[in-house]
Amino acid sequence: MNKKTIGWLILGLVVLGAVGFAGYHIFQENVIQSEKENKKELNARLTDLYEDQTSGYFKADISAEAFNELADEVKSQSGESQTLEDIDQAKKNFKLQAEMNKLFEKDVLNGLDLSAHPVLKAPSEEDIKALKAELEESSAKDKEWGQDISMILGIAETQSKDFTNADAEVTNLVNKGTSLTLTDYLEGVKTLAILPDGKFKEKLLEKLSPVKDQLTNENAGFAAKIQQSDTSMAAAEKSYQERQAKELAARNKELTELKKELAEKQATYDSYKDILDSIDDSKNDESSRKKSEEESRSRESDSSRSSSSSSSSSSSSEQPDED
């Protein structure tokens, strides 16, 4: 093998190596770009599970399954751990909200809607304590969502203690039997006065009903005093609920303003998106037009060269042979 051949072989190997390296570099860039696009899309889908991710409020009427599906998709695409952590924390926060809502007869927080009259199903001090501990560990505890959860759990804690005290007092009145006095009754029912209307309170009133009937039957004069007690109880309950509603109404007003602000932002975003889509369409149309013009000029050029070649060939064939 001579030196010239060896030189050509070396040159060929260098060229192949350069082409291979360039191809690998392009492949790596495509992989990185694809990963960036996937991450962007998955983060956008996570954001879409919120009414407002900045303040931490989830969309109304979604389920934990939405977070599971998103996490599974990230895992299947070998997504980075930070995205999985964000989804996992969001799922924990959503679960905390769902568990909190289960403590009440109706959902207290759903999307950006906050109930003005939360009523606990039953005393739940241990559950409330556990949820407060979870909130303390949450990265969203200082966001507006976290502050609202804390406020609602505070209401739940107060109601739970009131429920427990009222239940104990009613049980005590029932257990007194014939030794029960009107004074005992009037003092005991004060614990019921501040309870919000709900199934637990109804259960306590039903439990107390035989005691009330017993006192009324024993002395006709007791009936009027019991009636006065019932009236006072209703007034105290109304006052309690008004104070609670006032506290929540102020927060509801703020959430309504947030809804309005988010709606305006969405309208602006949609408007800009329409403009950008229109610009992209115009660019695509212009690109297609230029491509068509270039193809047309290319065909005309090819046709012209072909005609010129044909004419040249004809002229050559028509020339007479020289002797």
N, C-alpha and C positions, 0 to 999 in steps of 0.2 A: 504494500500500500504506500503510494508516494505521498510527499508532503502536501501536495495540493489537495488530494483526497481527504487526508486527515484534517486539513484546515476547513474544508467544507463540512466535514462531520462535526467538528467542534462548533462551527458557526450554527449548524442546524440544531445542535443540542442547546446552545445559548438561546436561540430564538424560541425553541419549544419551552425552555424553562421560563423565559420572559412571558410567553403567552399563558403558560400554566399559572404563573404567579399573578398575572393580571386577572385571569379568570377567577382564581381563588379569592382575590381581593374584592372583585365585583360581587362574587357569591356572598362573602362575609358582609359587605355593605347591604346587600338585599335582605339578608337574615336580620341584621340589626334594625333596618328600616321596617321590616315586617313586624318585629317584636315591639317596636315603638308604636306602630299603628294599632296592634292588638291591645297593648296596654292602654292606649288612649281610648279605644272603643270600650274596653272593660270598665275603665274609670268613669266613662260617660254613662254606662249602664248602671253603675253604682250610684252615681249622682242622680240618676233618674228615679231612684227609689225614695228620694227625699222631696219634700215640698221645698225645702231650703237647706242645703247641706251645711252652709255656714253657721246657721243658728241651730241646726241639728234636728229639725222637725221632719219626720217621715211622712210619706204620702198616705192619705187616708185609705183604709181598706186593703192594704197589702198584707201578705202573709210571710212567715219565716221561710217558706219554701222558695221564695224569690231569691233570698240570700244564699240558700243551699245550692240552687241551680247555678248562680253566678260563681260561687266558689268552686264547684265541680268543673265549670268551663275553664276557669283560670288554671286549675290543676292539670287538666287535659292538655293545655297549651304550654305547660311548663312555665307558668307565669311566675314573676318574681315574688318573693316572700312579703314585700311591703304591701302589695295589692291584696294578698290573702289576709294579711293582718288587718288592713282597713276594712275588708268585708267581714272578718270575724268580729271586730269590735262593733261594727254597725249592727250585726246580727244580735250581739249581746245586748246592745242598747235597745233594739226593737223588742227583744224578748222581755227585758226589764219593763218596758212600757206596757206590753201585753199582759204580763203578770200583775202589774199594778192595776190595770183596768179590770182584771178578773175579781179584784177585791170588792168592787163596787157593783151595784145593781145594774148600772149602765156605764158604758165607756165614758171616762172623764176627759181623756185626751185622745183625739182621733184626727190625724193630720194637723191642721191649724185650728181645729174646733175644740173649745174648752167648755165643759159643762159647768153651769153656774150653780147646780144643786147636786153635788156628789153625795151619794148615800151608800155607806158601807153595808155589805151583806150581813156581816157578823163580826164579833171581836176577832182581830187577826194580828195581835201584837207581835208574834214571832215572825210571821210572814213579812210584816212591815219592816221589822228590824233587819231582816235578811236583805230586803230590797234596798234599804238605805245603805247597807254595807256594799252592795253591788254598785250603787250609784257613786259611792265614794271612790271606787276603783275605776270608774268610767272616765275615758278621756274627754267625754262631752259634759262632765258634771258642771263646768263653769259656763257652758253655752246656755242660751236662753231655754232650750229644751230641757237641759239638766236642772236649771233653776225652777222650771215649772214642775218637773217631776218631784223635786224636793218639796215644793209648796204643797202639792197634792198628797204626798206621803205624810206631810205634817198634819194635814186635815184628817187623813185616815187614822193617824196615831191618836189624835184628839178624840175622834168619834169612837175608836176602839176602846179607849179608856172609859168614855161616857157609857158605852154599851155595857161594858163589864160591870161598872158600878151600878147601873140601873138594873141589870139582871140579878145581881146579888141582893139589891134592895127589895125587888119584887119577890124573890125567893124567900127572903126573911119575913115579908108581910104575910105571904101565904102560909108559912110554917107557924106563925103565931096562933093560927086557929081562932078559937073563941076568946082568947086573951087579947086579941087585937083591939086597939082603941082608935077613935077618930083621929086623935093627935098623931098616932103612929102612921096612919094612912096618909094624912096630909103632909107629913114630913117625908115619907117614903116616896110619894109620887113626884116630888120636886126633881128627883133624878131623871124622871121620864120627860120632864118639861122641855129640856134642851135637845132631846134627840130629834133628828130629822125624820120626817114621815118616810116610812119604808117598811119592808116585811119584818125586820127584826123588832121594830117598835110595835107593830101590829101584834106580833107574837107575845110580847110582854103585856100588852093591854088585855089580850085574851086571857092570859095567865092570871091577871089581876082582877078580871071581871067578877069571879065568884066572891072575892073579898069585898069588892065594892057593893055587890048585891046584898051580902051579909050585913054590912053596916047600915045600908038603906032600910032593910027590913027590921033591924033592931030598933031603930029610932027614926021617926019621920023627920025630926029636926035635922038629922044628919044629912038628909038628901039635899037640902038647900046648900049646906056647906060643901058637900062633895061637888055640887054643880058649880059653885064658885071656884072650887079648886080646878075643875076641868077647864073653866074659862081662863083662869090664870095660866094654866098649862099651855093652852092654845096660844095665848099672848106671848108667853116666854119662848115657845117654839118658833113663832113668827119672827120675833126679834132676833133669835139666834140665826135663823135662816137668812134674814135680811143682812146681817153683819157678814155672814159667809159669802152671800151672793155679791155684796158690795166689793169685797176683796177680790173675788174672781172676775167681776164685771170690768174692773180696771185692767186686768190682764187680758181679758177678751177684747177690749178696745184696742190694745196694742197689737194683738194677733190679727185683728181685722185690718189694721193699718199695714201690717206686714204682708197680708194677702194682697192688698191693693198694690203695694210696692212691687211684689213679685209678678203680679199680672202685668204691670206697666213695663217691667224689665223684659218679660216674655214677649210682649207686643213689639218692643224695640228690637229685640233679638230676631224675631220673625221678619220684621221689616228689613233689617240689615241682611238677613239670609236671602230674602227675595232679591235684593239688589245684587248681592254677590253671585247668586245663581244666574241672574240676568247677564252680568258681566262675563261669567264663565261661558254661558251659551253664545254670547257675541264673539268671544275669543275662539270658541270651537267652530263657529260659522265662518269666521275670517280665516282660520287655519284650513278648513275644508275648501274654502274658495281659492286660496292660494295654491293648495295642493292640486286642485282641479286645473287651475291655469297652467301650473308647471307641467302637469301631465299632458295638457293640450298642446303646449309649446313643444314638448318633447316629441309628441306624435307628429306634429307638423314638421319638426326638424328631421325626424326619421324619414318622413314621406318625401321631404325635399331632397335629402341625400340619396334616397332610393331612386327618385326621378332623375337626378343628376347622373347617377351611376348608369342608369338605363340608357340615357341619351349618349353618354360617353361610349358605351358599348356599341350602340347602334352606329355611331359615327365611325368607329374603328372598323366595324364589319363592312361598311359601305365603301371604304377606300379600296381602289383596284390594286391588284397584285402587281408588283414591279417585275419587269422582265429581268 
